[in-house]
Structure formats: structure tokens, C-alpha cells
Amino acid sequence: MKRLRAKDKYVFVHKDRNNGVTIVSEINYPENYNPCAYWEELPETEARELERVFNERRTN
């Protein structure tokens, strides 16, 4: 297993239509997995705004 940590004040974001927005500070993944294909590194404030907008749309 490998571990990828986000830069300072950044987080990893995974966007999924069914499960919403997932925000994490690090990803543990197997050797043959490409985290960049599924996760995007964004500033934490931008990621939280994205999460807020998604949650608002979901409740309306």
C-alpha cells in the first residue's frame, strides 16, 4: 500500500453523482491504483464550498 498526503491547506476531493463529495487529507491505495484518476487536489476552502453547493442542491 502507498500513502498520498495532500499539500498544506489542500485536500483531496472525489466527486460522485450518487454519493456526493468526499473530502480527505490523505489517500491509502494499492500499487496498481492511480489516485489522480479519481481524486483531485484542491485548496480546502474551495473543496468545502463545492461540498456546500452540492449539499444545497441535494436538499432542494
C-alpha positions as CSV (number, residue, x, y, z in Angstrom):
1,M,0.0,0.0,0.0
2,K,1.1,3.5,-0.7
3,R,0.0,6.7,1.0
4,L,-0.5,10.1,-0.7
5,R,-0.9,13.2,1.5
6,A,-2.3,16.5,0.4
7,K,-0.2,19.6,0.5
8,D,-0.6,22.0,3.4
9,K,-4.1,23.7,3.3
10,Y,-5.2,21.3,0.4
11,V,-7.4,18.3,0.4
12,F,-8.3,15.5,-2.0
13,V,-11.8,15.6,-3.4
14,H,-13.8,12.8,-5.1
15,K,-17.0,13.8,-6.8
16,D,-19.7,11.2,-7.3
17,R,-23.2,11.8,-8.5
18,N,-24.7,9.2,-6.2
19,N,-22.5,9.6,-3.0
20,G,-21.8,13.3,-3.3
21,V,-18.5,15.0,-2.5
22,T,-15.9,13.1,-0.4
23,I,-13.1,15.2,1.1
24,V,-9.9,13.6,2.7
25,S,-6.5,14.8,3.6
26,E,-4.7,11.5,2.6
27,I,-5.3,8.5,0.4
28,N,-4.1,5.0,1.0
29,Y,-4.0,3.0,-2.2
30,P,-2.6,-0.2,-3.7
31,E,0.4,-0.3,-6.1
32,N,-1.6,-0.6,-9.3
33,Y,-4.1,2.2,-8.4
34,N,-3.9,5.7,-9.9
35,P,-5.4,8.1,-7.3
36,C,-5.2,11.0,-9.8
37,A,-7.8,9.3,-12.0
38,Y,-10.4,9.6,-9.2
39,W,-9.2,12.3,-6.8
40,E,-8.5,16.0,-7.4
41,E,-6.3,18.0,-5.0
42,L,-8.0,21.4,-4.2
43,P,-7.5,24.1,-1.7
44,E,-9.6,23.2,1.4
45,T,-11.7,26.4,1.2
46,E,-12.6,25.6,-2.5
47,A,-13.4,22.0,-1.6
48,R,-15.7,23.0,1.3
49,E,-17.5,25.4,-0.9
50,L,-18.0,22.6,-3.5
51,E,-19.4,20.4,-0.8
52,R,-21.7,23.1,0.5
53,V,-23.1,23.7,-3.0
54,F,-23.6,20.0,-3.6
55,N,-25.4,19.6,-0.3
56,E,-27.7,22.6,-1.0
57,R,-28.7,21.1,-4.4
58,R,-29.3,17.8,-2.8
59,T,-31.8,19.2,-0.3
60,N,-33.7,21.3,-2.8
